[in-house]
Amino acid sequence: MTTETLSRTSARRKYLSCPLLVVRQCQPSDRRIFFGYARNISRSGLYISTVNPREPGSRFDLEIPIPPLGHYVTCLCEVVWKRDFSPDSPYDPGMGMQFVDLDEEVAQAIDTWVLELQG
């Protein structure tokens, strides 16, 4: 990813003032487990703050609350990068996750929401 592409992508991302609680759906029991807090979001993915970031390439079915829709959205997400805890780092540990099968209607709702928050 070029610096220009990274700059354009991050401009469409919004750091949330109130993190979103993200849960993982476990199959076949349909049990839900705390996965982490989404700290920012865009139509392409989200950053999840967690002390146990998963390995890049790992995929999970996650439930993500999308406030403008008023409900959780279930989506397959893939870890694209991770940052482990380091006492010397000013950054939270966590992982960048890409939406794999996000419905276009939900992606549009996220775009609209991010623009409103940037307002």
N, CA and C atoms as a LAMMPS dump frame, in Angstrom:
ITEM: TIMESTEP
0
ITEM: NUMBER OF ATOMS
357
ITEM: BOX BOUNDS ff ff ff
-5.0000000000000000e+02 5.0000000000000000e+02
-5.0000000000000000e+02 5.0000000000000000e+02
-5.0000000000000000e+02 5.0000000000000000e+02
ITEM: ATOMS id mol type element x y z
1 1 1 N 0.855 -1.175 0
2 1 2 C 0 0 0
3 1 3 C 0.898 1.235 0
4 2 1 N 0.66 2.158 -0.895
5 2 2 C 1.467 3.363 -0.986
6 2 3 C 1.074 4.339 0.113
7 3 1 N 1.941 5.309 0.36
8 3 2 C 1.656 6.334 1.36
9 3 3 C 0.41 7.12 0.991
10 4 1 N 0.245 7.398 -0.317
11 4 2 C -0.932 8.143 -0.774
12 4 3 C -2.214 7.348 -0.538
13 5 1 N -2.182 6.04 -0.854
14 5 2 C -3.352 5.188 -0.636
15 5 3 C -3.665 5.101 0.848
16 6 1 N -2.629 4.926 1.672
17 6 2 C -2.82 4.849 3.118
18 6 3 C -3.428 6.138 3.648
19 7 1 N -2.971 7.273 3.15
20 7 2 C -3.51 8.56 3.576
21 7 3 C -4.986 8.699 3.219
22 8 1 N -5.355 8.303 1.992
23 8 2 C -6.755 8.397 1.574
24 8 3 C -7.634 7.445 2.37
25 9 1 N -7.13 6.246 2.652
26 9 2 C -7.904 5.267 3.41
27 9 3 C -8.12 5.746 4.839
28 10 1 N -7.081 6.251 5.481
29 10 2 C -7.222 6.694 6.865
30 10 3 C -8.106 7.929 6.977
31 11 1 N -8.202 8.711 5.91
32 11 2 C -9.075 9.885 5.933
33 11 3 C -10.538 9.476 5.976
34 12 1 N -10.844 8.273 5.486
35 12 2 C -12.229 7.801 5.49
36 12 3 C -12.548 6.994 6.75
37 13 1 N -11.606 6.901 7.654
38 13 2 C -11.785 6.132 8.875
39 13 3 C -12.114 7.114 9.993
40 14 1 N -12.866 6.667 10.967
41 14 2 C -13.24 7.554 12.064
42 14 3 C -12.859 6.924 13.391
43 15 1 N -12.108 7.677 14.191
44 15 2 C -11.812 7.247 15.546
45 15 3 C -13.043 7.527 16.383
46 16 1 N -13.52 6.518 17.029
47 16 2 C -14.779 6.617 17.751
48 16 3 C -14.569 7.174 19.149
49 17 1 N -15.422 8.108 19.561
50 17 2 C -15.32 8.66 20.914
51 17 3 C -15.785 7.629 21.937
52 18 1 N -16.663 6.75 21.536
53 18 2 C -17.144 5.672 22.392
54 18 3 C -16.911 4.365 21.633
55 19 1 N -15.917 3.562 22.034
56 19 2 C -15.625 2.33 21.299
57 19 3 C -16.822 1.389 21.238
58 20 1 N -16.884 0.627 20.152
59 20 2 C -17.951 -0.339 19.956
60 20 3 C -17.526 -1.701 20.493
61 21 1 N -18.367 -2.344 21.271
62 21 2 C -18.092 -3.677 21.793
63 21 3 C -18.353 -4.699 20.689
64 22 1 N -17.315 -5.459 20.329
65 22 2 C -17.417 -6.439 19.253
66 22 3 C -17.372 -7.838 19.866
67 23 1 N -18.274 -8.711 19.419
68 23 2 C -18.299 -10.087 19.909
69 23 3 C -18.093 -11.052 18.747
70 24 1 N -17.595 -12.235 19.093
71 24 2 C -17.348 -13.288 18.111
72 24 3 C -18.433 -14.345 18.23
73 25 1 N -18.958 -14.782 17.099
74 25 2 C -19.937 -15.868 17.084
75 25 3 C -19.183 -17.18 16.991
76 26 1 N -19.483 -18.106 17.903
77 26 2 C -18.849 -19.414 17.88
78 26 3 C -19.812 -20.433 17.306
79 27 1 N -19.354 -21.188 16.342
80 27 2 C -20.177 -22.217 15.722
81 27 3 C -19.81 -23.557 16.347
82 28 1 N -20.64 -24.527 16.5
83 28 2 C -22.03 -24.53 16.078
84 28 3 C -22.988 -24.065 17.165
85 29 1 N -22.472 -23.693 18.329
86 29 2 C -23.346 -23.392 19.465
87 29 3 C -24.007 -22.025 19.397
88 30 1 N -23.568 -21.164 18.485
89 30 2 C -24.056 -19.788 18.391
90 30 3 C -23.79 -19 19.666
91 31 1 N -22.815 -19.437 20.435
92 31 2 C -22.41 -18.725 21.64
93 31 3 C -21.642 -17.472 21.228
94 32 1 N -21.773 -16.4 21.991
95 32 2 C -21.107 -15.143 21.693
96 32 3 C -20.044 -14.883 22.75
97 33 1 N -18.836 -14.507 22.305
98 33 2 C -17.691 -14.272 23.186
99 33 3 C -17.134 -12.882 22.908
100 34 1 N -16.802 -12.161 23.983
101 34 2 C -16.179 -10.842 23.833
102 34 3 C -14.923 -10.965 22.983
103 35 1 N -14.771 -10.086 21.998
104 35 2 C -13.636 -10.137 21.081
105 35 3 C -12.718 -8.929 21.246
106 36 1 N -13.265 -7.774 21.557
107 36 2 C -12.47 -6.568 21.724
108 36 3 C -13.316 -5.33 21.504
109 37 1 N -12.674 -4.179 21.541
110 37 2 C -13.352 -2.903 21.32
111 37 3 C -12.905 -2.301 20.004
112 38 1 N -13.862 -1.979 19.136
113 38 2 C -13.543 -1.302 17.878
114 38 3 C -13.238 0.159 18.197
115 39 1 N -12.048 0.6 17.842
116 39 2 C -11.617 1.973 18.103
117 39 3 C -11.804 2.884 16.906
118 40 1 N -11.795 2.308 15.714
119 40 2 C -12.134 3.088 14.524
120 40 3 C -12.759 2.157 13.505
121 41 1 N -13.449 2.753 12.551
122 41 2 C -14.202 1.957 11.588
123 41 3 C -14.278 2.693 10.258
124 42 1 N -14.332 1.916 9.189
125 42 2 C -14.58 2.439 7.85
126 42 3 C -15.354 1.364 7.089
127 43 1 N -15.72 1.64 5.864
128 43 2 C -16.467 0.659 5.071
129 43 3 C -15.636 -0.585 4.787
130 44 1 N -14.307 -0.486 4.861
131 44 2 C -13.464 -1.629 4.525
132 44 3 C -13.055 -2.471 5.728
133 45 1 N -13.167 -1.917 6.934
134 45 2 C -12.761 -2.686 8.098
135 45 3 C -12.751 -1.862 9.363
136 46 1 N -12.086 -2.408 10.386
137 46 2 C -12.036 -1.731 11.668
138 46 3 C -10.776 -2.109 12.413
139 47 1 N -10.421 -1.276 13.388
140 47 2 C -9.304 -1.564 14.286
141 47 3 C -9.898 -2.011 15.615
142 48 1 N -9.453 -3.167 16.095
143 48 2 C -9.94 -3.675 17.368
144 48 3 C -8.814 -3.63 18.382
145 49 1 N -9.057 -2.922 19.467
146 49 2 C -8.114 -2.839 20.57
147 49 3 C -8.306 -4.069 21.455
148 50 1 N -7.236 -4.835 21.631
149 50 2 C -7.286 -6.042 22.453
150 50 3 C -5.875 -6.418 22.894
151 51 1 N -5.748 -6.984 24.066
152 51 2 C -4.435 -7.42 24.546
153 51 3 C -4.027 -8.748 23.915
154 52 1 N -4.957 -9.398 23.223
155 52 2 C -4.675 -10.682 22.563
156 52 3 C -4.961 -10.619 21.069
157 53 1 N -4.19 -9.811 20.315
158 53 2 C -4.464 -9.737 18.88
159 53 3 C -4.194 -11.083 18.214
160 54 1 N -5.028 -11.415 17.251
161 54 2 C -4.893 -12.689 16.533
162 54 3 C -3.896 -12.545 15.387
163 55 1 N -3.501 -13.663 14.836
164 55 2 C -2.506 -13.685 13.762
165 55 3 C -3.108 -13.212 12.432
166 56 1 N -2.338 -12.46 11.641
167 56 2 C -2.812 -12.079 10.303
168 56 3 C -3.205 -13.325 9.503
169 57 1 N -4.299 -13.181 8.762
170 57 2 C -4.835 -14.29 7.981
171 57 3 C -5.95 -15.03 8.702
172 58 1 N -6.052 -14.857 10.035
173 58 2 C -7.124 -15.504 10.8
174 58 3 C -8.453 -14.866 10.432
175 59 1 N -9.504 -15.675 10.364
176 59 2 C -10.844 -15.177 10.025
177 59 3 C -11.822 -15.525 11.136
178 60 1 N -12.742 -14.585 11.38
179 60 2 C -13.727 -14.739 12.44
180 60 3 C -15.065 -14.163 11.999
181 61 1 N -16.151 -14.802 12.422
182 61 2 C -17.476 -14.225 12.271
183 61 3 C -17.695 -13.312 13.467
184 62 1 N -17.836 -12.019 13.21
185 62 2 C -17.981 -11.047 14.284
186 62 3 C -19.343 -10.375 14.217
187 63 1 N -19.823 -9.975 15.385
188 63 2 C -21.026 -9.144 15.486
189 63 3 C -20.578 -7.756 15.871
190 64 1 N -20.918 -6.792 15.024
191 64 2 C -20.464 -5.412 15.198
192 64 3 C -21.691 -4.507 15.27
193 65 1 N -21.796 -3.713 16.342
194 65 2 C -22.925 -2.79 16.41
195 65 3 C -22.71 -1.617 15.445
196 66 1 N -23.71 -1.34 14.65
197 66 2 C -23.662 -0.19 13.736
198 66 3 C -24.778 0.755 14.193
199 67 1 N -24.432 1.753 15.014
200 67 2 C -25.457 2.617 15.615
201 67 3 C -26.496 3.206 14.665
202 68 1 N -26.124 3.673 13.458
203 68 2 C -27.171 4.233 12.597
204 68 3 C -28.229 3.194 12.189
205 69 1 N -27.844 1.925 12.17
206 69 2 C -28.792 0.879 11.808
207 69 3 C -29.595 0.409 13.012
208 70 1 N -29.067 0.667 14.212
209 70 2 C -29.781 0.289 15.435
210 70 3 C -29.699 -1.189 15.777
211 71 1 N -28.744 -1.897 15.181
212 71 2 C -28.59 -3.317 15.498
213 71 3 C -27.174 -3.794 15.156
214 72 1 N -26.883 -5.024 15.588
215 72 2 C -25.604 -5.646 15.262
216 72 3 C -25.637 -6.185 13.838
217 73 1 N -24.479 -6.188 13.193
218 73 2 C -24.309 -6.771 11.876
219 73 3 C -23.298 -7.902 12.015
220 74 1 N -23.614 -9.062 11.461
221 74 2 C -22.684 -10.177 11.475
222 74 3 C -21.908 -10.179 10.166
223 75 1 N -20.594 -10.302 10.286
224 75 2 C -19.733 -10.212 9.115
225 75 3 C -18.49 -11.07 9.329
226 76 1 N -18.037 -11.717 8.268
227 76 2 C -16.764 -12.422 8.298
228 76 3 C -15.664 -11.37 8.165
229 77 1 N -14.696 -11.434 9.085
230 77 2 C -13.597 -10.465 9.082
231 77 3 C -12.266 -11.209 9.1
232 78 1 N -11.259 -10.605 8.455
233 78 2 C -9.926 -11.202 8.413
234 78 3 C -8.914 -10.249 9.04
235 79 1 N -8.037 -10.791 9.873
236 79 2 C -6.963 -10.002 10.475
237 79 3 C -5.94 -9.715 9.382
238 80 1 N -5.638 -8.424 9.15
239 80 2 C -4.661 -8.058 8.13
240 80 3 C -3.343 -7.586 8.737
241 81 1 N -3.38 -7.13 9.976
242 81 2 C -2.152 -6.789 10.699
243 81 3 C -2.436 -6.81 12.19
244 82 1 N -1.375 -6.954 12.985
245 82 2 C -1.546 -6.926 14.441
246 82 3 C -0.421 -6.143 15.09
247 83 1 N -0.705 -5.629 16.28
248 83 2 C 0.292 -4.925 17.086
249 83 3 C 0.229 -5.532 18.486
250 84 1 N 1.303 -6.196 18.881
251 84 2 C 1.364 -6.801 20.21
252 84 3 C 1.619 -5.734 21.267
253 85 1 N 1.324 -6.078 22.514
254 85 2 C 1.574 -5.173 23.621
255 85 3 C 3.077 -4.942 23.77
256 86 1 N 3.449 -3.706 24.01
257 86 2 C 4.826 -3.349 24.321
258 86 3 C 4.781 -2.222 25.34
259 87 1 N 5.459 -2.389 26.47
260 87 2 C 5.428 -1.323 27.481
261 87 3 C 6.056 -0.018 26.99
262 88 1 N 6.872 -0.096 25.95
263 88 2 C 7.532 1.095 25.409
264 88 3 C 6.731 1.784 24.31
265 89 1 N 5.634 1.156 23.866
266 89 2 C 4.855 1.717 22.76
267 89 3 C 3.768 2.659 23.27
268 90 1 N 3.566 3.781 22.591
269 90 2 C 2.469 4.676 22.965
270 90 3 C 1.12 4.192 22.424
271 91 1 N 1.132 3.108 21.638
272 91 2 C -0.081 2.621 20.99
273 91 3 C -0.657 1.41 21.701
274 92 1 N -1.993 1.323 21.683
275 92 2 C -2.674 0.16 22.243
276 92 3 C -2.376 -1.078 21.408
277 93 1 N -2.3 -2.24 22.057
278 93 2 C -2.21 -3.47 21.264
279 93 3 C -3.545 -3.714 20.571
280 94 1 N -3.502 -4.386 19.437
281 94 2 C -4.742 -4.664 18.728
282 94 3 C -4.467 -5.186 17.341
283 95 1 N -5.499 -5.118 16.5
284 95 2 C -5.38 -5.662 15.15
285 95 3 C -6.278 -4.917 14.182
286 96 1 N -5.815 -4.822 12.958
287 96 2 C -6.608 -4.278 11.872
288 96 3 C -7.336 -5.415 11.199
289 97 1 N -8.649 -5.259 11.03
290 97 2 C -9.464 -6.315 10.444
291 97 3 C -10.179 -5.79 9.212
292 98 1 N -10.2 -6.615 8.177
293 98 2 C -10.871 -6.272 6.926
294 98 3 C -12.197 -7.016 6.853
295 99 1 N -13.255 -6.295 6.447
296 99 2 C -14.542 -6.944 6.224
297 99 3 C -14.43 -7.798 4.956
298 100 1 N -14.858 -9.054 5.04
299 100 2 C -14.784 -9.962 3.903
300 100 3 C -16.099 -10 3.138
301 101 1 N -17.21 -10.04 3.861
302 101 2 C -18.504 -10.195 3.192
303 101 3 C -19.545 -9.182 3.676
304 102 1 N -19.108 -7.962 3.901
305 102 2 C -20.019 -6.924 4.376
306 102 3 C -21.005 -6.538 3.281
307 103 1 N -22.268 -6.519 3.61
308 103 2 C -23.326 -6.134 2.684
309 103 3 C -23.133 -4.677 2.261
310 104 1 N -23.361 -4.377 0.998
311 104 2 C -23.173 -3.017 0.474
312 104 3 C -24.054 -1.998 1.192
313 105 1 N -25.251 -2.38 1.572
314 105 2 C -26.143 -1.469 2.31
315 105 3 C -25.521 -1.068 3.653
316 106 1 N -24.896 -2.016 4.321
317 106 2 C -24.227 -1.733 5.594
318 106 3 C -23.003 -0.855 5.35
319 107 1 N -22.247 -1.142 4.295
320 107 2 C -21.074 -0.322 3.962
321 107 3 C -21.487 1.129 3.709
322 108 1 N -22.589 1.333 3.012
323 108 2 C -23.095 2.686 2.766
324 108 3 C -23.496 3.368 4.068
325 109 1 N -24.13 2.624 4.978
326 109 2 C -24.524 3.186 6.272
327 109 3 C -23.291 3.598 7.071
328 110 1 N -22.223 2.806 7.003
329 110 2 C -20.977 3.147 7.707
330 110 3 C -20.381 4.406 7.094
331 111 1 N -20.333 4.489 5.75
332 111 2 C -19.815 5.692 5.076
333 111 3 C -20.557 6.943 5.541
334 112 1 N -21.876 6.884 5.536
335 112 2 C -22.7 8.024 5.937
336 112 3 C -22.442 8.39 7.387
337 113 1 N -22.372 7.388 8.246
338 113 2 C -22.13 7.608 9.679
339 113 3 C -20.769 8.266 9.908
340 114 1 N -19.721 7.758 9.235
341 114 2 C -18.371 8.317 9.395
342 114 3 C -18.359 9.777 8.955
343 115 1 N -19.011 10.087 7.826
344 115 2 C -19.064 11.478 7.368
345 115 3 C -19.772 12.381 8.368
346 116 1 N -20.866 11.875 8.965
347 116 2 C -21.585 12.651 9.98
348 116 3 C -20.715 12.904 11.203
349 117 1 N -19.951 11.895 11.629
350 117 2 C -19.093 12.04 12.802
351 117 3 C -17.951 13.016 12.542
352 118 1 N -17.492 13.082 11.311
353 118 2 C -16.41 14.004 10.96
354 118 3 C -16.907 15.433 10.842
355 119 1 N -18.228 15.58 10.596
356 119 2 C -18.927 16.827 10.406
357 119 3 C -18.293 17.994 10.973
